[in-house]
Amino acid sequence: MTMKLSALTKEGVSRLNDFLHVQKSLPSSNSPSGILEDANCVEPIGDAPMIDEGRIFANRFEFAQYMDSLLGSRTQLLMNADVWAWLTVVYFDQVCPVVRGVRQVRDKARYIPALGNFRKLYRHLLLGPLHAYRAHGDAPERARVMLAGPLHSPGELAEQLMAAQERMTNRAVIDVASTLYLDPRSGRPKPGAGGKLAGSPRRFVDVLNQLDLTYDLYSLSESQLMAMLPMEFDRFRAKARGGVDTPVV
Amino acid sequence: MPRRFNFTKRKRIRRKDIRIRICQSTSGELSFDADLDLSSYGFESLEVPPVVYVEARRSATSTWKRFPFGTTEKISPPPDRSLAEFGVPNGVLFSVRVTSISSEQPGVLLAEADGVRPLMPGETELPAQPLIEHIPAKDLGSELWRLDFSGEMPLLKINDSVPMGPDQFLTDATFRALFAPAVMRQVLTRIIVIEQTGVDEDGDSDWQQRWLRFGSKLAGSNAPKYSTSDDLVDVEDWVDAAVEAFAERAGLLRTFESDA
């Protein structure tokens, strides 16, 4: 079923906020979908596309691709937090699914965008993927490494890469991360790519921060950056080159 | 204070060689102009002229944008220097990076300047380096203000939704009397207890040293060192003395009484 893209009103955002607050302290399987049926909580927006409210997205990439094609050049909608709060309610079953009888609500910025604060903005479970996708508009497939997870769970790899704008938008950084951590056959992160040990995405970011003191990372190519990584990344590099798998802790 | 190794002999670009101004159109859109003089760093002797980038950044919001400025041989600002993503000019700092594109040293930083303060719209000269920056913020929920220490200096975030507006909240003497001592106490405690930064007689550029000197003048003595929780009483006494002296000199109680 399709419906016209809309925005939550101030009242609607307040109700969603209250819902999240209660749900966080008293988890249940309740849904905020009633907000969409209250005329005081929803307002239409001009020139809005139709969206498929029943669509199921296999991963964040698929959602970003869908929204990118729907929104096209309506870039002003990216800056409208109330639209993304409305979309959160529409797709709430996917951004906060019922697991073992309850919905585990996490920090508010995942559901209501914190515009003006990139560190929190990327955490929004719907707007974050679209930002990452559009940052690589020349080759959106490149963004898949940040968007491989399901809507409700970005994963450690995405969290690390998307925490800083200059990292998220850097082609060489994202290409190297894809080569190291993304399984090209499944399109999913490789085993061990969510850890915190040697060679992990967290260590990758630490090394990038060190290299940034000496190199202009934006000027490097993928192969130049890859060659600068220390040996601890060999276990992922070996796999990337089709070498023998080494045990992953 | 932070120290960096410099194995690649990266040069520091002097502030006098950089002049950056943030401009605001009548419709409120932000952009910037930059005048760079890189003629005295010896880049002309390099076979391949290095490339120049200017980056704008606001650490508290992690907003960042990069602009190619040509080469050291021919500096050419891009036509689009919009800073629309930053919303307001407050808290925006710039970096200038000179990068090698030679095959021997690809991507090596040859020179840089970090944390360059721009002239703000309406300013003709850079004011004295402030102790704190401020910015209207949308992410404070029901809090009126919050300090952010993630950037190059403390940032006072004022809730964008305060009824009188962030600017009036900051400048109104009555409101200042209420929040300024708390801000000062939090900054000094952060420096001494959390960051455990001590007085460095040579450190004149980082914000921690400037705050410690400010506090020392007010308290009449240098800040005590914090090593263990046993030192906490001394630290609290020193911070109290500095904040009390500040409140006295600024006449906060008198201001509050006359406005009440």
HADDOCK unambig.tbl for C-alpha pairs under 7 A between the chains (distance, minus, plus):
assign (segid A and resid 114 and name CA) (segid B and resid 139 and name CA) 5.73 0.50 0.50
assign (segid A and resid 116 and name CA) (segid B and resid 61 and name CA) 6.45 0.50 0.50
assign (segid A and resid 116 and name CA) (segid B and resid 138 and name CA) 6.91 0.50 0.50
assign (segid A and resid 117 and name CA) (segid B and resid 61 and name CA) 4.10 0.50 0.50
assign (segid A and resid 117 and name CA) (segid B and resid 62 and name CA) 6.64 0.50 0.50
assign (segid A and resid 118 and name CA) (segid B and resid 61 and name CA) 5.27 0.50 0.50
assign (segid A and resid 118 and name CA) (segid B and resid 62 and name CA) 5.25 0.50 0.50
assign (segid A and resid 118 and name CA) (segid B and resid 63 and name CA) 5.89 0.50 0.50
assign (segid A and resid 119 and name CA) (segid B and resid 61 and name CA) 6.07 0.50 0.50
assign (segid A and resid 119 and name CA) (segid B and resid 62 and name CA) 5.67 0.50 0.50
assign (segid A and resid 164 and name CA) (segid B and resid 62 and name CA) 6.32 0.50 0.50
assign (segid A and resid 165 and name CA) (segid B and resid 62 and name CA) 6.73 0.50 0.50
assign (segid A and resid 165 and name CA) (segid B and resid 63 and name CA) 6.71 0.50 0.50
assign (segid A and resid 165 and name CA) (segid B and resid 64 and name CA) 6.31 0.50 0.50
assign (segid A and resid 166 and name CA) (segid B and resid 64 and name CA) 6.56 0.50 0.50
assign (segid A and resid 214 and name CA) (segid B and resid 108 and name CA) 6.14 0.50 0.50
assign (segid A and resid 214 and name CA) (segid B and resid 109 and name CA) 5.59 0.50 0.50
assign (segid A and resid 215 and name CA) (segid B and resid 107 and name CA) 5.40 0.50 0.50
assign (segid A and resid 215 and name CA) (segid B and resid 108 and name CA) 4.47 0.50 0.50
assign (segid A and resid 215 and name CA) (segid B and resid 109 and name CA) 5.01 0.50 0.50
assign (segid A and resid 216 and name CA) (segid B and resid 99 and name CA) 6.44 0.50 0.50
assign (segid A and resid 216 and name CA) (segid B and resid 107 and name CA) 5.25 0.50 0.50
assign (segid A and resid 216 and name CA) (segid B and resid 108 and name CA) 6.16 0.50 0.50
assign (segid A and resid 216 and name CA) (segid B and resid 109 and name CA) 5.75 0.50 0.50
assign (segid A and resid 217 and name CA) (segid B and resid 107 and name CA) 6.81 0.50 0.50
assign (segid A and resid 219 and name CA) (segid B and resid 107 and name CA) 5.27 0.50 0.50
assign (segid A and resid 220 and name CA) (segid B and resid 107 and name CA) 5.54 0.50 0.50
